[in-house]
């Protein structure tokens, strides 16, 4: 599992449907899932009002 630091640029790891743009977001922090206790990564996407939580396996680093 990769540890994403704040301000790291990320995108979704899953394939994007043909013809759609791949979104790029930025890590804003970390959280803990209240039900499973798993560590999550908070990502703010362009145009979003607030950051959303993702499992680290759902994201990849953009370099």
mmCIF file of the N, C-alpha and C atoms, coordinates in Angstrom:
data_MODEL
# 
_entry.id   MODEL 
# 
loop_
_atom_site.group_PDB 
_atom_site.id 
_atom_site.type_symbol 
_atom_site.label_atom_id 
_atom_site.label_alt_id 
_atom_site.label_comp_id 
_atom_site.label_asym_id 
_atom_site.label_entity_id 
_atom_site.label_seq_id 
_atom_site.pdbx_PDB_ins_code 
_atom_site.Cartn_x 
_atom_site.Cartn_y 
_atom_site.Cartn_z 
_atom_site.occupancy 
_atom_site.B_iso_or_equiv 
_atom_site.pdbx_formal_charge 
_atom_site.auth_seq_id 
_atom_site.auth_comp_id 
_atom_site.auth_asym_id 
_atom_site.auth_atom_id 
_atom_site.pdbx_PDB_model_num 
ATOM 1   N N  . UNK A 1 1  ? 0.842   -1.179 0.000   1.00 0.00 ? 1  UNK A N  1 
ATOM 2   C CA . UNK A 1 1  ? 0.000   0.000  0.000   1.00 0.00 ? 1  UNK A CA 1 
ATOM 3   C C  . UNK A 1 1  ? 0.883   1.237  0.000   1.00 0.00 ? 1  UNK A C  1 
ATOM 4   N N  . UNK A 1 2  ? 0.566   2.157  -0.855  1.00 0.00 ? 2  UNK A N  1 
ATOM 5   C CA . UNK A 1 2  ? 1.341   3.397  -0.962  1.00 0.00 ? 2  UNK A CA 1 
ATOM 6   C C  . UNK A 1 2  ? 0.822   4.417  0.043   1.00 0.00 ? 2  UNK A C  1 
ATOM 7   N N  . UNK A 1 3  ? 1.734   5.167  0.637   1.00 0.00 ? 3  UNK A N  1 
ATOM 8   C CA . UNK A 1 3  ? 1.351   6.218  1.565   1.00 0.00 ? 3  UNK A CA 1 
ATOM 9   C C  . UNK A 1 3  ? 1.398   7.542  0.814   1.00 0.00 ? 3  UNK A C  1 
ATOM 10  N N  . UNK A 1 4  ? 0.256   8.182  0.663   1.00 0.00 ? 4  UNK A N  1 
ATOM 11  C CA . UNK A 1 4  ? 0.159   9.438  -0.077  1.00 0.00 ? 4  UNK A CA 1 
ATOM 12  C C  . UNK A 1 4  ? 0.318   10.613 0.881   1.00 0.00 ? 4  UNK A C  1 
ATOM 13  N N  . UNK A 1 5  ? 1.311   11.461 0.612   1.00 0.00 ? 5  UNK A N  1 
ATOM 14  C CA . UNK A 1 5  ? 1.531   12.651 1.426   1.00 0.00 ? 5  UNK A CA 1 
ATOM 15  C C  . UNK A 1 5  ? 0.614   13.774 0.932   1.00 0.00 ? 5  UNK A C  1 
ATOM 16  N N  . UNK A 1 6  ? 0.379   14.764 1.792   1.00 0.00 ? 6  UNK A N  1 
ATOM 17  C CA . UNK A 1 6  ? -0.423  15.918 1.399   1.00 0.00 ? 6  UNK A CA 1 
ATOM 18  C C  . UNK A 1 6  ? 0.218   16.617 0.206   1.00 0.00 ? 6  UNK A C  1 
ATOM 19  N N  . UNK A 1 7  ? -0.609  17.178 -0.652  1.00 0.00 ? 7  UNK A N  1 
ATOM 20  C CA . UNK A 1 7  ? -0.229  17.915 -1.859  1.00 0.00 ? 7  UNK A CA 1 
ATOM 21  C C  . UNK A 1 7  ? 0.292   17.011 -2.974  1.00 0.00 ? 7  UNK A C  1 
ATOM 22  N N  . UNK A 1 8  ? 0.162   15.688 -2.827  1.00 0.00 ? 8  UNK A N  1 
ATOM 23  C CA . UNK A 1 8  ? 0.536   14.762 -3.893  1.00 0.00 ? 8  UNK A CA 1 
ATOM 24  C C  . UNK A 1 8  ? -0.564  14.776 -4.955  1.00 0.00 ? 8  UNK A C  1 
ATOM 25  N N  . UNK A 1 9  ? -0.192  14.863 -6.219  1.00 0.00 ? 9  UNK A N  1 
ATOM 26  C CA . UNK A 1 9  ? -1.162  14.802 -7.310  1.00 0.00 ? 9  UNK A CA 1 
ATOM 27  C C  . UNK A 1 9  ? -1.500  13.345 -7.580  1.00 0.00 ? 9  UNK A C  1 
ATOM 28  N N  . UNK A 1 10 ? -2.810  13.046 -7.680  1.00 0.00 ? 10 UNK A N  1 
ATOM 29  C CA . UNK A 1 10 ? -3.277  11.680 -7.870  1.00 0.00 ? 10 UNK A CA 1 
ATOM 30  C C  . UNK A 1 10 ? -4.373  11.621 -8.928  1.00 0.00 ? 10 UNK A C  1 
ATOM 31  N N  . UNK A 1 11 ? -4.664  10.408 -9.367  1.00 0.00 ? 11 UNK A N  1 
ATOM 32  C CA . UNK A 1 11 ? -5.793  10.142 -10.240 1.00 0.00 ? 11 UNK A CA 1 
ATOM 33  C C  . UNK A 1 11 ? -6.339  8.774  -9.844  1.00 0.00 ? 11 UNK A C  1 
ATOM 34  N N  . UNK A 1 12 ? -7.488  8.421  -10.380 1.00 0.00 ? 12 UNK A N  1 
ATOM 35  C CA . UNK A 1 12 ? -8.091  7.135  -10.065 1.00 0.00 ? 12 UNK A CA 1 
ATOM 36  C C  . UNK A 1 12 ? -7.340  6.003  -10.747 1.00 0.00 ? 12 UNK A C  1 
ATOM 37  N N  . UNK A 1 13 ? -7.167  4.900  -10.062 1.00 0.00 ? 13 UNK A N  1 
ATOM 38  C CA . UNK A 1 13 ? -6.427  3.760  -10.595 1.00 0.00 ? 13 UNK A CA 1 
ATOM 39  C C  . UNK A 1 13 ? -7.254  2.950  -11.582 1.00 0.00 ? 13 UNK A C  1 
ATOM 40  N N  . UNK A 1 14 ? -8.556  2.987  -11.466 1.00 0.00 ? 14 UNK A N  1 
ATOM 41  C CA . UNK A 1 14 ? -9.401  2.170  -12.344 1.00 0.00 ? 14 UNK A CA 1 
ATOM 42  C C  . UNK A 1 14 ? -9.431  2.760  -13.758 1.00 0.00 ? 14 UNK A C  1 
ATOM 43  N N  . UNK A 1 15 ? -9.684  1.920  -14.755 1.00 0.00 ? 15 UNK A N  1 
ATOM 44  C CA . UNK A 1 15 ? -9.747  2.416  -16.131 1.00 0.00 ? 15 UNK A CA 1 
ATOM 45  C C  . UNK A 1 15 ? -10.883 3.424  -16.315 1.00 0.00 ? 15 UNK A C  1 
ATOM 46  N N  . UNK A 1 16 ? -10.635 4.407  -17.135 1.00 0.00 ? 16 UNK A N  1 
ATOM 47  C CA . UNK A 1 16 ? -11.633 5.437  -17.438 1.00 0.00 ? 16 UNK A CA 1 
ATOM 48  C C  . UNK A 1 16 ? -12.376 5.020  -18.706 1.00 0.00 ? 16 UNK A C  1 
ATOM 49  N N  . UNK A 1 17 ? -13.711 5.140  -18.713 1.00 0.00 ? 17 UNK A N  1 
ATOM 50  C CA . UNK A 1 17 ? -14.453 4.785  -19.927 1.00 0.00 ? 17 UNK A CA 1 
ATOM 51  C C  . UNK A 1 17 ? -13.964 5.583  -21.141 1.00 0.00 ? 17 UNK A C  1 
ATOM 52  N N  . UNK A 1 18 ? -13.960 4.941  -22.288 1.00 0.00 ? 18 UNK A N  1 
ATOM 53  C CA . UNK A 1 18 ? -13.489 5.559  -23.528 1.00 0.00 ? 18 UNK A CA 1 
ATOM 54  C C  . UNK A 1 18 ? -14.228 6.870  -23.781 1.00 0.00 ? 18 UNK A C  1 
ATOM 55  N N  . UNK A 1 19 ? -13.472 7.884  -24.131 1.00 0.00 ? 19 UNK A N  1 
ATOM 56  C CA . UNK A 1 19 ? -14.049 9.189  -24.438 1.00 0.00 ? 19 UNK A CA 1 
ATOM 57  C C  . UNK A 1 19 ? -14.170 10.121 -23.243 1.00 0.00 ? 19 UNK A C  1 
ATOM 58  N N  . UNK A 1 20 ? -13.897 9.622  -22.037 1.00 0.00 ? 20 UNK A N  1 
ATOM 59  C CA . UNK A 1 20 ? -13.985 10.474 -20.847 1.00 0.00 ? 20 UNK A CA 1 
ATOM 60  C C  . UNK A 1 20 ? -12.592 10.942 -20.438 1.00 0.00 ? 20 UNK A C  1 
ATOM 61  N N  . UNK A 1 21 ? -12.529 12.102 -19.837 1.00 0.00 ? 21 UNK A N  1 
ATOM 62  C CA . UNK A 1 21 ? -11.260 12.650 -19.363 1.00 0.00 ? 21 UNK A CA 1 
ATOM 63  C C  . UNK A 1 21 ? -10.875 12.029 -18.028 1.00 0.00 ? 21 UNK A C  1 
ATOM 64  N N  . UNK A 1 22 ? -9.599  11.810 -17.824 1.00 0.00 ? 22 UNK A N  1 
ATOM 65  C CA . UNK A 1 22 ? -9.108  11.281 -16.544 1.00 0.00 ? 22 UNK A CA 1 
ATOM 66  C C  . UNK A 1 22 ? -8.938  12.460 -15.581 1.00 0.00 ? 22 UNK A C  1 
ATOM 67  N N  . UNK A 1 23 ? -9.636  12.430 -14.437 1.00 0.00 ? 23 UNK A N  1 
ATOM 68  C CA . UNK A 1 23 ? -9.510  13.535 -13.482 1.00 0.00 ? 23 UNK A CA 1 
ATOM 69  C C  . UNK A 1 23 ? -8.193  13.459 -12.707 1.00 0.00 ? 23 UNK A C  1 
ATOM 70  N N  . UNK A 1 24 ? -7.662  14.606 -12.359 1.00 0.00 ? 24 UNK A N  1 
ATOM 71  C CA . UNK A 1 24 ? -6.468  14.695 -11.538 1.00 0.00 ? 24 UNK A CA 1 
ATOM 72  C C  . UNK A 1 24 ? -6.819  15.516 -10.310 1.00 0.00 ? 24 UNK A C  1 
ATOM 73  N N  . UNK A 1 25 ? -6.515  14.977 -9.131  1.00 0.00 ? 25 UNK A N  1 
ATOM 74  C CA . UNK A 1 25 ? -6.816  15.664 -7.879  1.00 0.00 ? 25 UNK A CA 1 
ATOM 75  C C  . UNK A 1 25 ? -5.569  15.786 -7.032  1.00 0.00 ? 25 UNK A C  1 
ATOM 76  N N  . UNK A 1 26 ? -5.744  16.362 -5.845  1.00 0.00 ? 26 UNK A N  1 
ATOM 77  C CA . UNK A 1 26 ? -4.620  16.553 -4.938  1.00 0.00 ? 26 UNK A CA 1 
ATOM 78  C C  . UNK A 1 26 ? -5.000  16.064 -3.542  1.00 0.00 ? 26 UNK A C  1 
ATOM 79  N N  . UNK A 1 27 ? -4.069  15.346 -2.914  1.00 0.00 ? 27 UNK A N  1 
ATOM 80  C CA . UNK A 1 27 ? -4.283  14.834 -1.567  1.00 0.00 ? 27 UNK A CA 1 
ATOM 81  C C  . UNK A 1 27 ? -4.306  16.013 -0.596  1.00 0.00 ? 27 UNK A C  1 
ATOM 82  N N  . UNK A 1 28 ? -5.344  16.056 0.241   1.00 0.00 ? 28 UNK A N  1 
ATOM 83  C CA . UNK A 1 28 ? -5.457  17.132 1.229   1.00 0.00 ? 28 UNK A CA 1 
ATOM 84  C C  . UNK A 1 28 ? -5.249  16.636 2.646   1.00 0.00 ? 28 UNK A C  1 
ATOM 85  N N  . UNK A 1 29 ? -5.236  15.315 2.835   1.00 0.00 ? 29 UNK A N  1 
ATOM 86  C CA . UNK A 1 29 ? -5.053  14.769 4.174   1.00 0.00 ? 29 UNK A CA 1 
ATOM 87  C C  . UNK A 1 29 ? -5.437  13.304 4.220   1.00 0.00 ? 29 UNK A C  1 
ATOM 88  N N  . UNK A 1 30 ? -5.658  12.811 5.434   1.00 0.00 ? 30 UNK A N  1 
ATOM 89  C CA . UNK A 1 30 ? -6.004  11.410 5.641   1.00 0.00 ? 30 UNK A CA 1 
ATOM 90  C C  . UNK A 1 30 ? -7.145  11.316 6.639   1.00 0.00 ? 30 UNK A C  1 
ATOM 91  N N  . UNK A 1 31 ? -7.834  10.179 6.633   1.00 0.00 ? 31 UNK A N  1 
ATOM 92  C CA . UNK A 1 31 ? -8.942  9.934  7.551   1.00 0.00 ? 31 UNK A CA 1 
ATOM 93  C C  . UNK A 1 31 ? -8.964  8.450  7.883   1.00 0.00 ? 31 UNK A C  1 
ATOM 94  N N  . UNK A 1 32 ? -9.808  8.089  8.833   1.00 0.00 ? 32 UNK A N  1 
ATOM 95  C CA . UNK A 1 32 ? -10.003 6.692  9.201   1.00 0.00 ? 32 UNK A CA 1 
ATOM 96  C C  . UNK A 1 32 ? -11.466 6.344  8.986   1.00 0.00 ? 32 UNK A C  1 
ATOM 97  N N  . UNK A 1 33 ? -11.724 5.257  8.269   1.00 0.00 ? 33 UNK A N  1 
ATOM 98  C CA . UNK A 1 33 ? -13.094 4.801  8.041   1.00 0.00 ? 33 UNK A CA 1 
ATOM 99  C C  . UNK A 1 33 ? -13.684 4.399  9.395   1.00 0.00 ? 33 UNK A C  1 
ATOM 100 N N  . UNK A 1 34 ? -14.816 4.991  9.794   1.00 0.00 ? 34 UNK A N  1 
ATOM 101 C CA . UNK A 1 34 ? -15.369 4.704  11.115  1.00 0.00 ? 34 UNK A CA 1 
ATOM 102 C C  . UNK A 1 34 ? -15.900 3.277  11.261  1.00 0.00 ? 34 UNK A C  1 
ATOM 103 N N  . UNK A 1 35 ? -16.194 2.603  10.163  1.00 0.00 ? 35 UNK A N  1 
ATOM 104 C CA . UNK A 1 35 ? -16.748 1.255  10.231  1.00 0.00 ? 35 UNK A CA 1 
ATOM 105 C C  . UNK A 1 35 ? -15.671 0.175  10.189  1.00 0.00 ? 35 UNK A C  1 
ATOM 106 N N  . UNK A 1 36 ? -14.634 0.385  9.361   1.00 0.00 ? 36 UNK A N  1 
ATOM 107 C CA . UNK A 1 36 ? -13.601 -0.642 9.198   1.00 0.00 ? 36 UNK A CA 1 
ATOM 108 C C  . UNK A 1 36 ? -12.303 -0.300 9.914   1.00 0.00 ? 36 UNK A C  1 
ATOM 109 N N  . UNK A 1 37 ? -12.094 0.978  10.218  1.00 0.00 ? 37 UNK A N  1 
ATOM 110 C CA . UNK A 1 37 ? -10.848 1.407  10.839  1.00 0.00 ? 37 UNK A CA 1 
ATOM 111 C C  . UNK A 1 37 ? -9.708  1.551  9.848   1.00 0.00 ? 37 UNK A C  1 
ATOM 112 N N  . UNK A 1 38 ? -9.985  1.355  8.547   1.00 0.00 ? 38 UNK A N  1 
ATOM 113 C CA . UNK A 1 38 ? -8.951  1.475  7.512   1.00 0.00 ? 38 UNK A CA 1 
ATOM 114 C C  . UNK A 1 38 ? -8.598  2.928  7.260   1.00 0.00 ? 38 UNK A C  1 
ATOM 115 N N  . UNK A 1 39 ? -7.326  3.156  6.972   1.00 0.00 ? 39 UNK A N  1 
ATOM 116 C CA . UNK A 1 39 ? -6.843  4.503  6.642   1.00 0.00 ? 39 UNK A CA 1 
ATOM 117 C C  . UNK A 1 39 ? -7.304  4.869  5.237   1.00 0.00 ? 39 UNK A C  1 
ATOM 118 N N  . UNK A 1 40 ? -7.776  6.084  5.071   1.00 0.00 ? 40 UNK A N  1 
ATOM 119 C CA . UNK A 1 40 ? -8.226  6.579  3.780   1.00 0.00 ? 40 UNK A CA 1 
ATOM 120 C C  . UNK A 1 40 ? -7.458  7.836  3.411   1.00 0.00 ? 40 UNK A C  1 
ATOM 121 N N  . UNK A 1 41 ? -7.476  8.134  2.116   1.00 0.00 ? 41 UNK A N  1 
ATOM 122 C CA . UNK A 1 41 ? -6.801  9.311  1.587   1.00 0.00 ? 41 UNK A CA 1 
ATOM 123 C C  . UNK A 1 41 ? -7.881  10.312 1.167   1.00 0.00 ? 41 UNK A C  1 
ATOM 124 N N  . UNK A 1 42 ? -7.743  11.550 1.622   1.00 0.00 ? 42 UNK A N  1 
ATOM 125 C CA . UNK A 1 42 ? -8.693  12.606 1.259   1.00 0.00 ? 42 UNK A CA 1 
ATOM 126 C C  . UNK A 1 42 ? -8.174  13.318 0.005   1.00 0.00 ? 42 UNK A C  1 
ATOM 127 N N  . UNK A 1 43 ? -9.015  13.372 -1.038  1.00 0.00 ? 43 UNK A N  1 
ATOM 128 C CA . UNK A 1 43 ? -8.620  13.968 -2.318  1.00 0.00 ? 43 UNK A CA 1 
ATOM 129 C C  . UNK A 1 43 ? -9.607  15.058 -2.700  1.00 0.00 ? 43 UNK A C  1 
ATOM 130 N N  . UNK A 1 44 ? -9.068  16.190 -3.096  1.00 0.00 ? 44 UNK A N  1 
ATOM 131 C CA . UNK A 1 44 ? -9.896  17.285 -3.605  1.00 0.00 ? 44 UNK A CA 1 
ATOM 132 C C  . UNK A 1 44 ? -9.724  17.333 -5.109  1.00 0.00 ? 44 UNK A C  1 
ATOM 133 N N  . UNK A 1 45 ? -10.843 17.185 -5.821  1.00 0.00 ? 45 UNK A N  1 
ATOM 134 C CA . UNK A 1 45 ? -10.860 17.213 -7.280  1.00 0.00 ? 45 UNK A CA 1 
ATOM 135 C C  . UNK A 1 45 ? -11.159 18.628 -7.754  1.00 0.00 ? 45 UNK A C  1 
ATOM 136 N N  . UNK A 1 46 ? -10.658 19.026 -8.924  1.00 0.00 ? 46 UNK A N  1 
ATOM 137 C CA . UNK A 1 46 ? -10.942 20.365 -9.448  1.00 0.00 ? 46 UNK A CA 1 
ATOM 138 C C  . UNK A 1 46 ? -12.453 20.606 -9.530  1.00 0.00 ? 46 UNK A C  1 
ATOM 139 N N  . UNK A 1 47 ? -12.877 21.730 -9.013  1.00 0.00 ? 47 UNK A N  1 
ATOM 140 C CA . UNK A 1 47 ? -14.287 22.101 -9.047  1.00 0.00 ? 47 UNK A CA 1 
ATOM 141 C C  . UNK A 1 47 ? -15.107 21.533 -7.902  1.00 0.00 ? 47 UNK A C  1 
ATOM 142 N N  . UNK A 1 48 ? -14.525 20.655 -7.093  1.00 0.00 ? 48 UNK A N  1 
ATOM 143 C CA . UNK A 1 48 ? -15.252 20.067 -5.974  1.00 0.00 ? 48 UNK A CA 1 
ATOM 144 C C  . UNK A 1 48 ? -15.264 21.030 -4.788  1.00 0.00 ? 48 UNK A C  1 
ATOM 145 N N  . UNK A 1 49 ? -16.335 20.996 -4.023  1.00 0.00 ? 49 UNK A N  1 
ATOM 146 C CA . UNK A 1 49 ? -16.464 21.859 -2.859  1.00 0.00 ? 49 UNK A CA 1 
ATOM 147 C C  . UNK A 1 49 ? -15.632 21.345 -1.696  1.00 0.00 ? 49 UNK A C  1 
ATOM 148 N N  . UNK A 1 50 ? -15.575 20.005 -1.539  1.00 0.00 ? 50 UNK A N  1 
ATOM 149 C CA . UNK A 1 50 ? -14.799 19.436 -0.437  1.00 0.00 ? 50 UNK A CA 1 
ATOM 150 C C  . UNK A 1 50 ? -14.090 18.168 -0.898  1.00 0.00 ? 50 UNK A C  1 
ATOM 151 N N  . UNK A 1 51 ? -13.135 17.733 -0.101  1.00 0.00 ? 51 UNK A N  1 
ATOM 152 C CA . UNK A 1 51 ? -12.372 16.527 -0.415  1.00 0.00 ? 51 UNK A CA 1 
ATOM 153 C C  . UNK A 1 51 ? -13.226 15.277 -0.175  1.00 0.00 ? 51 UNK A C  1 
ATOM 154 N N  . UNK A 1 52 ? -12.934 14.225 -0.925  1.00 0.00 ? 52 UNK A N  1 
ATOM 155 C CA . UNK A 1 52 ? -13.623 12.945 -0.781  1.00 0.00 ? 52 UNK A CA 1 
ATOM 156 C C  . UNK A 1 52 ? -12.620 11.891 -0.325  1.00 0.00 ? 52 UNK A C  1 
ATOM 157 N N  . UNK A 1 53 ? -13.100 10.903 0.421   1.00 0.00 ? 53 UNK A N  1 
ATOM 158 C CA . UNK A 1 53 ? -12.242 9.845  0.957   1.00 0.00 ? 53 UNK A CA 1 
ATOM 159 C C  . UNK A 1 53 ? -12.151 8.662  -0.011  1.00 0.00 ? 53 UNK A C  1 
ATOM 160 N N  . UNK A 1 54 ? -10.928 8.123  -0.167  1.00 0.00 ? 54 UNK A N  1 
ATOM 161 C CA . UNK A 1 54 ? -10.673 6.968  -1.029  1.00 0.00 ? 54 UNK A CA 1 
ATOM 162 C C  . UNK A 1 54 ? -9.743  6.007  -0.315  1.00 0.00 ? 54 UNK A C  1 
ATOM 163 N N  . UNK A 1 55 ? -9.904  4.715  -0.596  1.00 0.00 ? 55 UNK A N  1 
ATOM 164 C CA . UNK A 1 55 ? -8.915  3.738  -0.145  1.00 0.00 ? 55 UNK A CA 1 
ATOM 165 C C  . UNK A 1 55 ? -7.655  3.981  -0.961  1.00 0.00 ? 55 UNK A C  1 
ATOM 166 N N  . UNK A 1 56 ? -6.477  3.827  -0.375  1.00 0.00 ? 56 UNK A N  1 
ATOM 167 C CA . UNK A 1 56 ? -5.233  4.067  -1.120  1.00 0.00 ? 56 UNK A CA 1 
ATOM 168 C C  . UNK A 1 56 ? -5.115  3.226  -2.393  1.00 0.00 ? 56 UNK A C  1 
ATOM 169 N N  . UNK A 1 57 ? -5.708  2.025  -2.403  1.00 0.00 ? 57 UNK A N  1 
ATOM 170 C CA . UNK A 1 57 ? -5.643  1.158  -3.590  1.00 0.00 ? 57 UNK A CA 1 
ATOM 171 C C  . UNK A 1 57 ? -6.426  1.719  -4.771  1.00 0.00 ? 57 UNK A C  1 
ATOM 172 N N  . UNK A 1 58 ? -7.317  2.682  -4.516  1.00 0.00 ? 58 UNK A N  1 
ATOM 173 C CA . UNK A 1 58 ? -8.128  3.269  -5.573  1.00 0.00 ? 58 UNK A CA 1 
ATOM 174 C C  . UNK A 1 58 ? -7.391  4.387  -6.321  1.00 0.00 ? 58 UNK A C  1 
ATOM 175 N N  . UNK A 1 59 ? -6.228  4.792  -5.816  1.00 0.00 ? 59 UNK A N  1 
ATOM 176 C CA . UNK A 1 59 ? -5.517  5.946  -6.367  1.00 0.00 ? 59 UNK A CA 1 
ATOM 177 C C  . UNK A 1 59 ? -4.116  5.568  -6.858  1.00 0.00 ? 59 UNK A C  1 
ATOM 178 N N  . UNK A 1 60 ? -3.640  6.361  -7.808  1.00 0.00 ? 60 UNK A N  1 
ATOM 179 C CA . UNK A 1 60 ? -2.248  6.254  -8.223  1.00 0.00 ? 60 UNK A CA 1 
ATOM 180 C C  . UNK A 1 60 ? -1.645  7.654  -8.260  1.00 0.00 ? 60 UNK A C  1 
ATOM 181 N N  . UNK A 1 61 ? -0.354  7.720  -8.017  1.00 0.00 ? 61 UNK A N  1 
ATOM 182 C CA . UNK A 1 61 ? 0.377   8.998  -8.011  1.00 0.00 ? 61 UNK A CA 1 
ATOM 183 C C  . UNK A 1 61 ? 0.600   9.467  -9.455  1.00 0.00 ? 61 UNK A C  1 
ATOM 184 N N  . UNK A 1 62 ? 0.440   10.765 -9.671  1.00 0.00 ? 62 UNK A N  1 
ATOM 185 C CA . UNK A 1 62 ? 0.699   11.372 -10.980 1.00 0.00 ? 62 UNK A CA 1 
ATOM 186 C C  . UNK A 1 62 ? 2.062   12.020 -10.896 1.00 0.00 ? 62 UNK A C  1 
ATOM 187 N N  . UNK A 1 63 ? 2.952   11.627 -11.824 1.00 0.00 ? 63 UNK A N  1 
ATOM 188 C CA . UNK A 1 63 ? 4.305   12.197 -11.819 1.00 0.00 ? 63 UNK A CA 1 
ATOM 189 C C  . UNK A 1 63 ? 4.599   12.894 -13.112 1.00 0.00 ? 63 UNK A C  1 
# 
